[in-house]
Amino acid sequence: MDCGAGPGSLVCGMQFPSPLIQGRLIKRYKRFLADVLLENGEEVTVHCPNPGRMLGLDHPDEVVWMSRSPNTKRKLPLTLELVEADGGLVGINTMHPNRLVEEAIRADAIPELTGYPTLRREVAYDEGCRIDLLLEADDRPPCFVEVKNVHLKRERQAEFPDCVTARGAKHLGALQRQVASGARAVIAYVVQRSDCSAFSLADDIDPVYAQAFDDALKGGVEALCYDCSINQDQILLASPLPITT
């Protein structure tokens, strides 16, 4: 992953390890499976690494792009990575945002999260939760960073969540408790698309999460949002988006 900063923008990205394979979506089902028609006419079942509804991104006949696992023994060798929607590419793999944010922090490319020499992943805390990234330094309190993948767009705004997420609301409460105990807590939303002008909460989809977000901000939790620049070769964490509440 390569990172670099420019005036008013962030450029930190990951490359796909091999050329992506194009196809057309037949259907997505059982949360983690999708049937795809390849360009050669073959129908295949692929892994869909996204537990959400993929609202607006699961229509039959949409152009999709998949990566192939180097593990020849994997039951489903293809993984759904990108969907063509609204005239652009949208990343749906929820595993990538954590990696993007982690590498950007390591490169001091996120101004709000600089100055922490130690970074740990998936650290257990607060009644069975695991924080995505724990940042530590000798001269300041620890910083708990929760990363969320965003792909829903409505009216040029990125929105989260795209389905009810009791787990997400639980994480916000846990972050708020860390602040109350003297730590720092940040929730970082990564919008895997480049066609949004702002970020907001989808309170009509999950009012409980939206309320938990408001409570968390009032309790001292910080919120960040970055969009992405995407093509068939790479995903770049690109620019901050304003958060509207």
C-alpha positions, -999 to +999 in steps of 0.1 A: +000+000+000+013+034-009+005+067+008+011+103+002-005+136+012-014+165-009-030+199-002-064+194+014-065+157+004-053+123+013-039+097-011-034+063+005-044+031-013-043-006-019-038-024-051-056-055-061-031-084-062-042-095-097-064-082-125-101-081-116-125-103-136-157-087-151-191-102-149-228-094-145-247-100-113-275-126-115-285-124-078-271-120-044-284-142-016-277-157+019-257-125+027-223-138+016-231-154-018-238-141-053-243-157-086-225-140-115-225-144-153-189-142-166-181-127-200-175-162-214-211-172-205-202-193-175-224-189-144-204-190-111-211-186-074-188-160-057-181-149-022-198-116-013-178-101+016-206-078+028-231-085+056-253-055+048-282-051+024-261-036-004-290-013-010-290-001-046-260-023-055-277-057-059-298-053-090-296-081-115-275-074-146-253-049-129-216-050-140-194-064-112-157-070-108-142-099-089-108-108-075-094-144-077-079-160-046-044-174-050-056-203-028-065-230-053-082-251-026-108-223-017-143-235-023-153-201-039-122-188-057-138-155-068-146-126-044-170-098-054-151-065-050-167-037-071-201-029-085-207-004-113-235+020-101-245+056-108-219+059-135-190+049-113-174+021-093-185+012-057-164-010-034-185-035-014-157-055+003-160-046+040-126-059+047-108-031+028-117+000+049-098-013+080-067-019+059-070+015+043-073+033+076-046+013+093-020+020+066-030+057+064-025+060+101+009+043+099+019+068+072+007+097+093-017+105+064-048+112+086-041+145+105-065+137+133-048+104+141-011+112+140+014+109+169+007+073+179+038+051+175+019+019+185-010+004+166-028-028+175-056-045+157-087-064+170-081-057+207-107-070+231-124-044+253-157-034+269-179-065+275-169-087+246-163-060+219-131-058+198-118-025+186-106-024+150-075-003+158-061+007+191-035+036+190-011+041+219+016+066+229+034+072+261+024+108+264-013+106+258-044+085+265-051+055+241-072+061+211-099+036+201-107+036+164-137+019+150-139+017+112-172+014+092-176+006+055-201+029+037-215+024+002-251+036+003-257+069-016-290+089-016-293+124-030-255+128-034-250+120+003-232+089+016-253+073+043-248+047+070-261+021+078-279+005+049-297-019+073-305-022+110-272-028+129-276-035+166-239-044+166-230-010+153-251+008+180-234-014+206-200-003+193-209+034+196-219+028+233-186+011+239-167+039+224-186+064+246-177+045+277-140+046+267-142+084+265-159+085+299-130+065+314-104+090+300-095+075+266-100+089+232-124+073+208-129+078+170-154+063+146-141+064+110-165+060+081-149+049+048-171+056+018-160+032-010-172+055-038-163+090-051-196+105-060-208+119-027-206+154-014-213+147+023-220+120+048-250+115+071-268+090+092-296+070+076-320+076+105-350+063+085-333+029+081-320+025+116-332+053+140-316+035+170-282+037+154-287+073+145-296+081+181-266+062+194-244+082+170-258+115+184-253+103+219-218+092+212-209+126+198-223+143+228-203+119+249-170+130+233-166+104+206-151+119+174-163+111+139-143+112+107-153+104+071-132+098+040-143+089+005-123+067-020-111+069-055-116+035-072-106+018-104-101-018-114-065-017-102-067+000-068-087+017-041-074+050-027-085+066+005-090+101-010-106+131+007-125+140+039-163+144+036-183+167+058-206+150+083-241+164+085-263+156+114 
